[in-house]
Each structure stands twice: as structure tokens, then as C-alpha cells.
Amino acid sequence: MLTVAVCGSSACRTSRPDDQVLRYLRLAVALGERDPDAIDYYYGPETWVSDIRAHPPTLAAIKQAALDLSREVKTNGQPRQDFMINQLNAIVARADVAQGVRLGLGDEARAFFDLDLPARTNAQELNAVRREIDHLVPGRGSLAKRYADFDKRFTIPPERLGMVMDRAIQGCRERTLQHLKLPPSESLKVEYVADRPWNAYSSYQGAFHSLIRVNVDFPLTVDRALLLACHEGYPGHHAYNTLVDAELVQRQHRLELMVQPTFSPQSLTSEAMATYAPEVAFAEDDRLRFEREALFPLAGIPGDDAGLYLHVARLAEQLEDAQEEVATDYLDGRLEWARAGSALEDQALMLHAEATLKYLNEYRSYMLTYTLGKDMVKECLAKPAPPDRWTLFERLILGRVSIRECAPKAALGRHSR
């Protein structure tokens, strides 16, 4: 998932980072050359990394260089130095994994994201959620099948997907621009692809531009289209990366932020913020109104049951806790493929779990950035009321507040409180 673009900022064009920052950028790009899953984006000048790209060092050399640089960086309690050390530690751990070192999921979570795995889920709470879905969703067969049949009623026909996504992105952008000041030249482009392990992916290109790829192999309901539009676009990844570029890279000369290793604390914050972005952009009533009045007609789907549909969708989201627990058992070897698929069907109502299991095989602990990470942002934003939530959301994006500082309970484990 390596994306490289010439840096569009004046700071990048006119100056060079200090030695430690440049070495860090080159190490992250080198790791991406050896392990393409290990880097989300780099948008610095190509001249800084062209030799690394042509002749990438070995994984062992990358690990040793990251260890050496980490020892050189002086912390002094400074957030910028702490950031560099944590990122370098994550590069060391990923280099080990790419060389065949097998870590348990808990060890991965600590090494990559500085996270502790949550305690086990409250089974009674999840059983109550499934019973409520069972009451609301008609039909015959297992609950997973009935839920899938219900969900299908709200799936966007392929020929209408582009129109719905465009309008969803527009709606997310309109609400975001009421609260966040983005550069006037910011833009994004949407492409539709297939044969990818993810349902959508946002690549920041630099110069305030992002490329969003939507995987057409995963059918989208109206609500999921809106979730993706906010997550990948506004106020999610695109808005996040644009603000970081404008304020931190260009104005504050934080050139180390021009690269993002996938398996790192930096990526945890980015993904967690994007996953919670739809909740920030849309209050529940506003979300229902927008979907029913704007998106359902474009999808060619009657909006009579939109309220029921959104209610069931929010209930189903609560079953992500069960999905996380099954995934943990699968990745740590306590469940093999077939039993993990069956458990996802029974507990998370995931009728066809093959794609999810393939994703887990490839990205493993990254799933925690969506689940535990989202809970951390949710805890941060639980108290402020609009528009104060937007103010705090922006402060989290720019690192003026850490999600670890404002979400200590979630960081320690979602179900330990």
C-alpha cells in the first residue's frame, strides 16, 4: 500500500529535514519497499528516498538502523521525540515480523500500537443485542441469514454506487467545512477497484489531495456508503491528513509526518479518528434524514423503513466486540479457519466471513485500530457537546490532545471499567 507523491508544501521544496528526521523517513520508506503492507503513504520529495527505493536495505539492516536511531533520539519528555521513538520501535517490530518472527496478538498490539488487549466481552450484553435484532428482523433461517437478507434490501445497485458515493461525500464535506478550516485547494478523487482485501482505502497524495479507492467486490448498503464517505473523506482520513499537512508539516516543519508506517501509533490515531468520524459529522437524527432524503432516492430504494434499517445497523455495530474476540482467538491459534468462520456467523452475524478472515490473515492486529481505537475516540468525545466536540476533534487531529490522555479507560481495555 505504498503511495508516494512529490511534497506539495513550500517547506518541503525549500528545506531539508534534520539528519534524524531524514533517516526516519528513509527507514519507513525502506520498510515499505521490503514489506508493502507496512506503509500507508510517503509524500516527501522523491530525491530524499530515490536511492533507498532503487536499492532497499535488508530487513535486518532496517531493524538495526531503527534501533540505532531510536537510541540517538533524546526524549527529555518532549512529545515530538517521544513520537519518533515510538514510531521507530514499531518499525523494529514490523521488521521482525516481516522476517518471520511470530508474535501473539497481545505482543503485536503493544509493539505496533502501544495498546493492551481489552478484557473479554460481556456475553450477556451481546446476547441482549442479538435478541433485539432477532425481534426486529423477520424471515426464516438463522439470525445471521435473516440479518443478511434484511441488509440486502438496502444494498446499492452497482450502477448507482457512484452517484450515491458522490452525494455521501458531499454531505460529509458540507458538515465538516462548517467546523474545520481546510485549505481551499484540497480535493479528493474516487476510483472503483476490485480484488483487494479491504472495502475502501484512502491514499494521501500530498498537496492536499487524496485518492480514495472503493472495492466493488464488497456490496455497500446506503448507510455503509455514508460511513465510508465520512471515514475515508470528511472528516476522516482526507480531512485528517490535509490538516496535518497544512498545520504541522508546512507551518510547524514537522517533516517526519510526511510518512505513515501502517503498523504504528501514528496509524492507530489516524484510523481511530477516521472510524469515529461519521459520528462526529452526523447526529443520529440528521443521519437518518440525510440518508432517507438524499441517499435512498439516488440508490433507487424506498425510504419507508430507513428508521428501522439504521436502528438495526447501530445494533449490529455493537457486535463488533464479538468480532474482535473471535478474531483474537483465531489469530492466536485457538480457533482454526472453519470454527472462526462459524463463530463470526453466530456471534457477529457475519454470514460469509471468508473475506474478513483473509483480511485478518494479512493485517492481523491492525483490526484493533478500528475497534479499540474507535472506543478511545468515543470516550474522548463523550462529554463535549457540539460544536465543542468538533473543537476537540481538531485538537486530536493536530496532536494537541492525545487520545491516550483523554481515553485512559478505553486504552486500558474496553471492558475492564
Residue pairs with C-beta under 8 A, 6 or more apart in sequence:
1 36
1 37
1 39
1 40
1 201
1 203
1 262
2 29
2 32
2 33
2 36
2 39
2 41
2 42
3 40
3 41
3 42
3 43
3 203
3 204
3 205
3 211
4 29
4 41
4 42
4 43
4 46
4 49
5 41
5 43
5 205
5 206
5 207
5 209
6 43
6 45
6 46
6 206
6 207
7 13
7 43
7 44
7 45
7 206
7 207
7 249
7 258
8 43
8 206
8 207
8 208
8 209
8 245
9 206
9 207
9 245
9 249
9 250
10 250
11 249
11 250
11 253
11 255
12 44
12 45
12 249
12 255
12 258
13 45
15 253
16 22
16 48
17 25
17 255
17 256
20 69
20 72
20 73
20 84
21 84
21 255
21 256
22 48
23 65
23 69
24 69
24 84
24 87
24 88
24 256
24 259
25 42
25 44
25 48
25 49
25 255
25 256
25 258
25 259
26 48
26 49
26 52
27 62
27 65
27 66
27 69
27 88
27 91
28 39
28 42
28 87
28 91
28 259
28 260
28 261
29 39
29 42
29 49
29 52
29 53
29 259
30 52
30 56
30 57
30 62
31 38
31 39
31 59
31 62
31 91
31 94
31 95
31 98
31 261
32 38
32 39
32 42
32 261
33 52
33 53
33 56
34 56
34 58
34 59
34 62
34 98
35 59
35 94
35 95
35 98
37 262
37 362
37 363
38 94
38 98
38 261
38 262
38 263
39 259
39 260
39 261
39 262
40 203
40 204
40 260
40 261
40 262
40 267
40 270
41 203
41 204
41 205
41 241
41 259
41 260
42 49
42 258
42 259
42 260
43 204
43 205
43 206
43 207
43 245
43 258
43 259
44 255
44 258
44 259
46 53
57 65
59 95
59 98
59 99
60 95
60 99
62 91
62 95
63 91
63 92
63 95
63 96
63 99
66 88
66 89
66 91
66 92
66 95
67 88
67 92
69 88
70 84
70 85
70 88
70 89
70 92
73 81
73 84
73 85
73 88
74 81
75 81
75 82
75 85
79 399
80 254
80 256
83 256
83 265
83 266
84 256
86 114
86 264
86 265
87 256
87 261
87 264
87 265
87 266
89 111
90 111
90 112
90 113
90 261
90 263
90 264
90 265
91 261
91 264
93 103
93 108
93 111
93 112
93 263
94 112
94 261
94 263
96 103
97 103
97 108
103 111
104 332
105 117
105 328
105 331
105 332
105 364
105 365
106 116
106 117
108 263
108 364
108 365
109 115
109 116
109 117
109 365
109 368
110 116
112 263
112 264
112 265
112 268
112 365
113 263
113 264
113 265
113 267
113 268
113 365
113 368
113 369
114 265
114 268
114 404
115 268
115 368
115 372
115 411
116 411
116 412
116 413
117 328
117 368
117 413
118 324
118 372
118 413
118 414
118 415
118 416
119 413
119 414
119 415
119 416
120 325
120 415
121 321
121 322
121 324
121 325
121 415
122 415
126 318
126 319
126 321
126 322
126 347
129 315
129 318
129 319
130 143
130 319
130 347
130 349
132 315
133 143
133 147
133 312
133 315
133 316
133 349
134 143
134 146
136 308
136 311
136 312
136 315
137 143
137 146
137 147
137 150
137 312
138 146
138 150
139 145
139 146
139 149
139 150
140 146
141 149
142 345
143 349
144 345
144 346
144 349
144 350
144 351
145 351
147 312
147 316
147 349
147 351
148 349
148 351
148 352
150 309
150 312
151 221
152 219
153 301
153 305
153 309
154 221
154 222
154 223
154 299
154 301
154 309
155 219
155 220
155 221
156 164
156 219
156 220
156 221
156 222
156 225
156 299
156 301
157 299
157 300
158 216
160 298
160 299
160 300
161 192
161 214
161 216
161 220
161 225
162 190
162 192
163 298
164 220
164 222
164 225
164 295
164 298
164 299
165 190
165 214
165 225
165 228
165 229
166 190
167 294
167 295
167 298
168 225
168 226
168 228
168 229
168 230
168 295
169 188
169 190
169 229
169 233
169 234
171 226
171 229
171 290
171 294
171 295
172 226
172 229
172 230
172 233
172 234
172 235
172 236
172 277
172 278
172 281
173 233
173 234
175 234
175 235
175 281
175 282
176 182
176 234
176 235
176 239
176 281
177 234
179 235
179 387
179 390
179 391
179 393
179 394
180 235
180 239
180 243
180 390
180 393
180 394
182 208
182 239
182 242
182 243
182 246
183 208
183 242
183 246
185 207
185 208
186 208
186 209
186 238
186 242
187 208
187 209
187 210
188 202
188 209
188 210
188 211
188 212
188 233
188 238
189 209
189 210
189 211
189 212
190 212
190 213
190 214
191 211
191 212
191 213
191 214
192 213
192 214
192 215
192 216
193 213
193 214
193 215
193 216
194 215
194 216
194 217
195 217
196 213
196 215
196 217
197 355
197 358
197 359
197 362
197 363
198 215
198 359
199 214
199 215
199 218
199 220
199 228
200 212
200 213
200 214
200 215
200 228
200 231
200 232
201 212
201 213
201 215
201 232
202 210
202 211
202 212
202 213
202 232
202 233
202 236
202 237
202 238
202 241
202 274
203 210
203 211
203 212
203 213
204 210
204 237
204 238
204 241
204 242
204 245
204 260
205 211
206 245
206 258
208 242
208 245
208 246
210 232
210 233
210 237
210 238
210 241
210 242
212 232
212 233
212 238
214 220
214 228
217 355
218 355
220 228
221 309
221 313
222 291
222 295
222 296
222 299
222 301
222 309
223 291
223 309
223 310
223 313
225 295
226 278
226 282
226 287
226 290
226 291
226 295
227 278
230 236
230 277
230 278
230 281
230 282
231 237
231 274
231 275
231 277
231 278
232 238
232 274
233 239
234 277
234 281
235 277
235 280
235 281
235 393
236 273
236 274
236 275
236 277
236 278
237 270
237 274
239 277
239 397
240 270
240 273
240 274
240 397
241 270
243 394
243 397
243 398
244 257
244 397
244 398
245 257
247 398
248 254
248 257
248 398
248 399
249 255
249 257
249 258
257 266
260 266
260 267
260 270
261 267
262 366
263 365
263 366
267 366
267 369
268 368
268 369
268 373
269 373
269 396
269 403
271 366
271 369
271 370
271 373
272 369
272 370
272 373
272 374
272 376
272 377
272 403
273 377
273 393
273 396
273 397
273 403
275 369
275 370
275 373
275 374
275 377
276 374
276 377
276 378
276 381
278 287
279 378
279 381
280 381
280 389
280 390
280 393
282 290
283 386
284 310
284 314
287 310
288 306
288 307
288 310
291 303
291 306
291 310
292 303
292 306
292 307
293 303
296 302
296 303
296 306
297 303
316 349
319 347
319 348
319 349
320 348
320 370
320 371
321 371
321 414
321 415
322 347
322 348
323 344
323 347
323 348
323 350
323 356
323 371
324 367
324 368
324 371
324 372
325 347
326 335
326 340
326 343
326 344
326 347
326 348
327 340
327 356
327 360
327 367
329 335
329 340
329 343
330 336
330 337
330 340
330 357
330 360
331 360
331 364
331 365
335 343
337 357
340 353
340 357
341 353
341 354
341 357
344 350
344 353
344 356
344 357
345 351
345 353
350 356
359 367
360 367
372 410
372 414
373 403
375 407
375 410
375 414
376 403
376 404
376 407
376 410
376 411
377 396
377 403
377 407
378 407
378 410
379 406
379 407
379 409
379 410
380 392
380 396
380 401
380 403
380 406
380 407
381 389
381 392
381 393
384 391
384 392
392 401
392 406
395 401
396 402
396 403
396 406
403 411
404 411
409 416
409 417
